[in-house]
Amino acid sequence: VYFVEEMLKSRNESISGKVATISGSGNVAQFACEKLIQLGGKPVTLSDSSGYIYDPEGISSEKLEFVKKLKEDSSARISEYAKKYNVDFMEGKTPWEVKCDIALPCATQNELNEQDAKTLTQNGCFVVAEGANMPCNSDAIKTFKFNKVLFAPGKASNAGGVAVSGLEMAQNSLRYSWSREEVDEKLKEIMIKIHKKCLKHGKTKDYIDYGKGANISAFIKVADAMLAQGVV
C-alpha cells in the first residue's frame, strides 16, 4: 500500500478517496485493507477460495476486525461477512469484475488473467500492485502495460514482508526493541526508496515500467556488490 501511495504521487494523486478491490482475506489482504483505510482509501472486496464479498459502502475498521476474528477459525468462509453485513457474496468468482481505481491481488499465483485485466482496465482501474507471488499472469501484465496502467510487480510492491523480516533480524542482533510505529515508519521509508529506484530505471516518456525498473535496480545492486567484493 505504501508503494501504491508512491505510484499515485507520481501522478499527483493520493490513496484518499480511491476505491480498491482486494483478493484474499489472509494476513496480506487484511493488513493491506487496514492500511488503505488508514490512508483514506475505500476497500470494497475480500475473497477466499469460495468467492468474494462486495461491500459498496466500503470495508470499515470495525468490519475488518470481524474478518480478522473470522479468519482465526481456519474453517470459516468469507461468505459469513456477507451474511452479517447484508452485502453480496459472489460464489466461485474473483473480484476483478468490480469497478475500482486500485486493484490489489493478494491471494494466489496466476489468479488474475488477461480477461480480468481487460475488465479492470475497461472499468477504469489505473493502478495494480501485486501482494502475492506472481498473482498476475503474463498476459494480464501485457494488457496492463499496453493500456498504460500503473503495474507494480510483487518483487517491488510486495518487498515489504522481507524488509520487515530484515528489521526483525536487526533488532535481534543489536538487542533493540522497536515499537510497532517505529517499524511501520522504517517500512514506509524502505518502500519509498524502492519506488524511487524503480522510477529511476523504469520511467519512459509517457509510462513508468515498474517491472523494468525493479529488474534493472536489482541487477545493479547485485553487480555493485560483486564488484565491491572483487568479483569480475
Salt bridges, closest charged atoms under 4 A:
GLU6 OE2 - LYS9 NZ 3.26
GLU13 OE1 - LYS18 NZ 3.27
GLU34 OE1 - LYS68 NZ 2.52
GLU34 OE2 - ARG180 NH2 3.21
ASP48 OD2 - LYS71 NZ 3.14
ASP48 OD1 - ARG77 NH2 3.69
ASP55 OD2 - LYS63 NZ 2.81
GLU65 OE2 - LYS68 NZ 3.64
GLU80 OE2 - LYS83 NZ 3.28
GLU97 OE1 - LYS93 NZ 3.98
GLU114 OE2 - LYS118 NZ 3.61
ASP184 OD2 - LYS35 NZ 3.26
ASP209 OD1 - LYS145 NZ 3.37
